[in-house]
Amino acid sequence: MSDLVLHLVTPFVQHPDELSITPVDSPDVLVLELRAHPDDVSRIDGDRGRTLRSIRAVVSAAAGERKTTVELIGADGQTVGPHAD
């Protein structure tokens, strides 16, 4: 699943070598924590979160029955974009 996220995100960023994904697995959900260069975070989040929501939709559909989501983590360690607390 991490490969799919990288495939979807890489065309948007200027620093693809600084992308990293950390899977956080729990019994209910698989969360893929995506970290990127600070200059690329807004590119991934997109227009009011539209790009990130689209990435999440594709990943969720590819995951099948298992609930899977992508969380974009900013330079400060906080979740960025829609679903951010």
C-alpha positions in Angstrom: 0.0 0.0 0.0 2.9 2.3 0.7 4.1 1.9 -2.9 0.7 3.0 -4.1 0.9 6.2 -2.0 4.3 7.0 -3.3 3.1 6.4 -6.9 0.3 8.9 -6.3 2.2 11.5 -4.4 5.6 11.6 -6.3 4.3 13.6 -9.3 3.2 16.5 -7.0 6.4 17.1 -5.1 9.7 18.8 -5.8 11.7 16.6 -3.4 10.6 13.0 -4.0 13.7 11.7 -2.2 12.4 13.1 1.1 9.1 11.3 1.0 8.6 8.7 3.7 5.7 6.5 4.8 5.4 4.9 8.2 2.6 2.3 8.5 0.8 2.4 11.9 -1.2 -0.8 12.2 -4.1 -1.2 14.7 -6.9 -3.8 14.8 -9.4 -1.3 13.3 -7.4 0.7 10.8 -4.1 0.9 8.9 -2.8 4.5 9.0 -0.1 5.4 6.5 1.8 8.4 7.9 3.2 10.4 5.0 6.1 12.8 5.7 7.5 15.2 3.0 9.8 18.1 2.6 8.2 21.2 4.2 7.9 22.9 0.8 5.9 19.9 -0.6 3.3 19.6 2.2 1.0 22.2 0.7 1.4 20.6 -2.7 0.2 17.3 -1.3 -2.6 18.8 0.7 -3.7 20.6 -2.5 -6.6 23.1 -2.9 -8.3 23.0 0.5 -7.3 19.4 1.0 -8.8 18.2 -2.3 -5.6 16.4 -3.5 -5.2 14.7 -0.2 -8.8 13.6 -0.1 -8.5 12.1 -3.5 -5.3 10.2 -2.5 -7.2 8.8 0.5 -10.1 7.8 -1.7 -7.9 5.8 -4.1 -6.0 4.2 -1.2 -9.2 3.3 0.6 -10.6 1.7 -2.6 -7.5 -0.3 -3.2 -7.4 -1.6 0.4 -10.7 -3.4 0.0 -12.4 -4.4 3.3 -9.5 -3.2 5.5 -10.0 0.4 6.6 -6.9 2.3 5.4 -6.2 6.0 5.4 -3.3 8.4 4.7 -2.3 11.1 7.2 0.0 13.9 6.0 2.4 14.9 8.8 3.9 18.4 8.7 7.3 19.5 9.7 6.0 20.2 13.2 4.8 16.7 13.6 1.1 17.7 13.4 -1.4 16.2 11.0 -2.1 18.4 8.0 -5.2 18.7 5.9 -8.7 17.3 6.1 -9.3 15.1 9.2 -6.7 17.1 11.1 -7.5 17.5 14.7 
